[in-house]
């Protein structure tokens, strides 16, 4: 999927609702910057998103700190 020039930052995106939101935005043409605290899961999710044609990057940090 080609990028529409927009970037979405999705926190808590390594599982559940956050991941679903990242996928939806990615399918709508956004580049998604996903966030979580589990770096291994973050890397897996980026690969999963990329396999679906979504431009994605992972940034691991705790947004509560």
HULIN-V885133 format. One record per helix or strand of 3 or more residues. SS is the DSSP state (@ for helix, = for strand). FROM is the first residue (numbers start at 0). TO is the last residue. If there is no record, write none. Layout:
BEGIN
ss: [SS,SS]
from: [FROM,FROM]
to: [TO,TO]
END
This chain:
BEGIN
ss: [=,@,=,@,=]
from: [6,15,30,38,55]
to: [9,26,35,50,59]
END
